[in-house]
Amino acid sequence: MDEFDAIARLFMPLARGAGGAYDLKDDAAFLKNADGAGYVVTTDTIIENVHFRRADPMETVGRKLVRTNLSDLIAKAALPKFAFLNLSWPHDRSQAELAAFAAGLGDDLGNLCGNTILLGGDTTALDGPMVASLTLIGVPVGSRPVLRRGASPGDILCVTGEIGSSFVGLAQLDGSLTPVLDTELSAIYQVPQPPPLDFAPLVGRFAKASLDVSDGLIADARHLALVSGVEAVIDLDLVPLHRAVAAWRDSHIDPLAATLACATGGDDYQTLMAVRPGEVGALISAAADLGVRVTRLGVCRAGASVQCRWQGARVDVPATGGWRHQVG
Amino acid sequence: MDEFDAIARLFMPLARGAGGAYDLKDDAAFLKNADGAGYVVTTDTIIENVHFRRADPMETVGRKLVRTNLSDLIAKAALPKFAFLNLSWPHDRSQAELAAFAAGLGDDLGNLCGNTILLGGDTTALDGPMVASLTLIGVPVGSRPVLRRGASPGDILCVTGEIGSSFVGLAQLDGSLTPVLDTELSAIYQVPQPPPLDFAPLVGRFAKASLDVSDGLIADARHLALVSGVEAVIDLDLVPLHRAVAAWRDSHIDPLAATLACATGGDDYQTLMAVRPGEVGALISAAADLGVRVTRLGVCRAGASVQCRWQGARVDVPATGGWRHQVG
């Protein structure tokens, strides 16, 4: 049983059909207040040896924890305001490491998240891997968050930034990809680069459906497609890559395999959006004004699945299309 | 460095002096909405081999996770409405155990927490001990939560339920206390018995300051005393004990030591309150109508510390007076 099955079968009933829970199938929940306004709440856990390496500098782990959550809020067109931290800290790590973790976390909550306030949390110690959960409570830039559902046939799929840098960066750190293409890629694995706060209003203005790319581009496109009730068609040759990754792909014996590795690697923390065809140009232009690259990736068609193409021809994609947490 | 030092030095600055964070020194935070209403938010983590035993039935672990959080809300005079679950599930545990955990969690969120809705969360898998965090979002029964601060000299200290049952119950399970006094005590360790939802309005009506007893009665009395700026004086011979624990104490070679073990053992999840002297009788009577035992424990005096007495004579108490998580 994997994460998604477990959630669907065991935990979804506990949402009791509440509107803002979206059957636990979205990246965030909407907590509607009596006055009609509301909060967008997201929470993500990162675990040593799963989401980061034991050797990663603790200051980068603090930043990664913030950014994995921030990318969810940006993709929902929401801005973070408050945070709660649940930190389970290994006995064998030092005070200096704890201070470095707090420094990275604090700097990103401050500078990247518009002075988001740490309102509470729980600090515990354990014999085992470090486990840290952050809950971000934000406010939607409009009246409500942008959801995974909402895409229609004809919509264009667009994504921010670059895909696969983190996957390649991890392979470099682990020594499974040699020679090293560019040390910047490993830095991106350790400190993801989600779109900035001021991109959230563009998500609200242009995206009919949206989510952050964390499990893998193809897997997350499938999530959007299944919940929206469309077929997401991705042109893999359009997937935006870091220049070093693009050069690696182009010199690879199998450029399609290299691209698929990037599109299923996960850990990207970019925003994938479905946009009306006539508005894509305006989105790309408005994003460019913020220094954010937005790339047209494919289209939505009638159906309920994901399909990939390479140089116009259909390509079989892995069944899951991304990394899935195995549970139980 | 222990948990409290770490929070004070490293994380308190990240609260940016926000009113509802209470300098991260309370059991819950207050998230005030634009319309003046607000949410009371609490979050607690439980870890295998720290807060529960590996052999404990998973259905009880699900319940314990809910109850450790619920007791915080009750003590703040708030009622739970929404929950978020961060579950890090060991690879070596079975699907049946996961289903049992979800069943216990779900039953308590439903029946004990007034159909609290699971709004979201994150499920991950790990090689290591199970780690589970629950965040409860509640609403205060009055206009704001009851805090740790607010006690004045002359106030009476009262506590709900019984103290030390969980400590003795764990000792029974671990075989460090033989013969077994009463199997009910181990059941209380596994499934704590906080006051029910309908006790929250009594906290709001009668308590000037309040918190849940989780670190240990003496340690938590010290928390209330230091934040309120009073000296908490506890008459240890008044500490309410389960009948089996009281019999054990009375037959113990050192009844004071047995009582101190209960008053420092922690894991009680009862509510400790400071109440005006003239209102204690009304509180005890109103609580009795709900089937909740409330016991007068001691008084608040001028000062900023905790003092214990045994049969009227002053007793030296352990420096910490409870179990403190060691961090770093």
Interface residues (C-beta under 8 A of the other chain):
Chain A: M1 E3 A6 I7 L10 F11 P13 L14 A15 R16 A18 G20 A21 L24 D26 A28 A29 L31 N33 A34 D35 A37 Y39 V41 T42 T43 D44 T45 I47 N49 V50 H51 F82 A83 F84 L85 N86 S88 W89 H91 R93 S94 Q95 E97 L98 A99 A102 L105 G106 L109 G110 N115 I117 L118 L119 G120 G121 D122 T123 T124 A125 L126 D127 G128 P129 V131 S133 T135 I137 H325 Q326 V327 G328
Chain B: M1 E3 A6 I7 L10 F11 P13 L14 A15 R16 A18 G20 A21 L24 D26 A28 A29 L31 N33 A34 D35 A37 Y39 V41 T42 T43 D44 T45 I47 N49 V50 H51 F82 A83 F84 L85 N86 S88 W89 H91 R93 S94 Q95 E97 L98 A99 A102 L105 G106 L109 G110 N115 I117 L118 L119 G120 G121 D122 T123 T124 A125 L126 D127 G128 P129 V131 S133 T135 I137 H325 Q326 V327 G328
